Amino acid sequence: MLRQLGPGQTWGGVYFSASGDATETKGQPLFHFSRRRDHVLFTFSAADWRCLKESFSAVLERPEIRSVLDHLSLEYGEI
């Protein structure tokens, strides 16, 4: 979801949803992430969203995390 969501797009999961607001604030789009259960909403600037994407990508490529995710993928399917 982090890799694919861009301005003007939406994403919906079982527990969370997200959208990229094409309407710009201060020349930058906003990204919204919400928990469906209670509608808690986090809004990120384009720069913060990019930083979040880069941070998650770096963590998910770490060997100790990659091995756990590979094991879970074998057990439960695609993660």
Number of C-alpha atoms within 10 A of each C-alpha: 12 14 10 9 15 19 16 13 13 17 15 13 10 8 9 15 17 21 19 22 20 14 12 12 11 8 8 14 19 23 23 16 19 17 15 14 9 7 11 10 14 11 16 17 18 20 12 13 20 13 13 14 15 14 11 12 13 10 12 15 12 10 10 10 11 13 13 11 16 13 11 13 12 10 9 8 9 9 8
